[in-house]
Amino acid sequence: MALKDILYTVEEGFWLGGEEHFLAHVDEQCLLVFPQAGEMHGVHSRKDVAATATPSNRWRDLRISDRQFLQVSGDVVIISYRADVTRADGEPYSALIGSTYVRREQGWKLAAHQHSPI
């Protein structure tokens, strides 16, 4: 499977998966940039980010489009895309997403993740 496909599969898991997915795929520290009120912003530990993936706040009906992929170096990749999804409370949500991955000994890990609501 191509690296692009692997990372988009990992990314989908952040929307639809649980805490185990986050623990497996988030780097030791991760920069989050969410402009919505009450969301996380700043550098957070893997454990703190994973703790947000509770069954009560999971997404559904995810549609990813306009996929972009930029390999900055052998160890750094940035992806971006449009996400159209339904919140756990039933509200629709659309955003442009940017994620940066770094290659570690254990594989590719999410180091930064940003939302720009549409």
C-alpha positions as CSV (number, residue, x, y, z in Angstrom):
1,M,0.0,0.0,0.0
2,A,1.3,3.5,-0.9
3,L,2.3,5.8,2.0
4,K,-0.5,8.2,1.0
5,D,-3.1,5.5,1.4
6,I,-1.6,4.3,4.7
7,L,-1.7,7.8,6.2
8,Y,-5.3,8.4,5.1
9,T,-6.4,5.1,6.6
10,V,-4.7,6.2,9.9
11,E,-6.4,9.6,9.6
12,E,-9.8,8.0,9.2
13,G,-9.2,6.2,12.4
14,F,-8.8,9.4,14.3
15,W,-12.4,10.3,13.3
16,L,-14.0,6.9,13.8
17,G,-11.8,4.9,16.1
18,G,-11.2,5.0,19.8
19,E,-8.5,5.6,22.4
20,E,-6.4,2.6,21.2
21,H,-6.1,4.0,17.7
22,F,-4.9,7.3,19.2
23,L,-2.4,5.6,21.5
24,A,-1.0,3.7,18.5
25,H,-0.7,6.6,16.0
26,V,-0.2,9.9,17.9
27,D,3.4,11.0,18.5
28,E,4.7,11.4,22.1
29,Q,3.6,15.1,21.9
30,C,1.1,16.5,19.4
31,L,0.2,20.1,18.4
32,L,-3.5,20.6,18.1
33,V,-5.1,23.6,16.5
34,F,-8.9,23.7,16.9
35,P,-10.5,27.2,16.5
36,Q,-13.9,26.1,17.9
37,A,-14.7,27.2,21.4
38,G,-13.9,24.5,24.0
39,E,-11.6,22.5,21.8
40,M,-8.0,21.7,22.5
41,H,-5.3,24.0,21.3
42,G,-1.6,23.7,22.0
43,V,0.9,20.9,22.6
44,H,-0.6,17.8,24.3
45,S,0.7,14.4,25.3
46,R,-0.3,11.3,23.4
47,K,-2.2,10.1,26.5
48,D,-4.1,13.4,26.9
49,V,-5.1,13.4,23.2
50,A,-6.1,9.7,23.3
51,A,-8.3,10.4,26.4
52,T,-10.5,12.6,24.2
53,A,-11.6,9.7,22.0
54,T,-14.5,8.6,24.1
55,P,-17.6,6.8,22.7
56,S,-19.8,9.8,23.6
57,N,-17.9,12.1,21.2
58,R,-17.1,10.0,18.2
59,W,-18.0,11.0,14.7
60,R,-20.0,9.2,12.0
61,D,-20.7,9.3,8.3
62,L,-17.2,10.6,7.5
63,R,-16.6,11.7,3.9
64,I,-13.1,12.7,3.0
65,S,-12.5,14.6,-0.3
66,D,-9.8,16.8,-1.9
67,R,-7.0,14.8,-0.6
68,Q,-3.5,16.5,-0.7
69,F,-0.2,14.9,0.1
70,L,3.2,16.5,0.5
71,Q,6.3,14.6,1.6
72,V,8.6,17.3,3.0
73,S,11.4,14.9,3.7
74,G,12.0,11.2,4.1
75,D,10.6,11.5,7.7
76,V,7.9,14.2,7.4
77,V,4.6,14.2,5.5
78,I,1.8,16.7,5.5
79,I,-1.6,15.8,4.4
80,S,-4.7,17.9,4.0
81,Y,-8.3,17.2,3.0
82,R,-11.9,18.3,3.4
83,A,-13.9,16.4,6.0
84,D,-17.7,16.3,6.0
85,V,-18.9,14.4,9.0
86,T,-21.7,14.1,11.6
87,R,-20.9,14.9,15.2
88,A,-22.0,12.6,18.0
89,D,-24.9,15.0,18.8
90,G,-26.1,14.7,15.2
91,E,-24.9,18.1,14.0
92,P,-23.1,18.2,10.6
93,Y,-19.5,19.5,10.5
94,S,-17.3,20.4,7.6
95,A,-13.7,21.5,7.8
96,L,-10.4,21.7,5.9
97,I,-8.0,19.5,7.9
98,G,-4.2,19.5,8.0
99,S,-2.1,16.8,9.6
100,T,1.6,16.4,9.9
101,Y,3.2,13.0,10.4
102,V,6.7,12.1,11.4
103,R,8.5,8.8,10.9
104,R,9.6,7.2,14.1
105,E,11.1,3.7,14.8
106,Q,7.5,2.5,15.6
107,G,6.1,3.9,12.3
108,W,4.4,7.1,11.2
109,K,3.0,9.2,14.0
110,L,0.7,12.2,14.1
111,A,2.7,15.3,15.3
112,A,0.3,18.1,14.4
113,H,-3.4,18.3,13.5
114,Q,-5.4,21.4,12.6
115,H,-9.1,22.2,11.7
116,S,-10.4,25.1,9.7
117,P,-14.2,24.9,9.8
118,I,-16.0,25.7,6.5
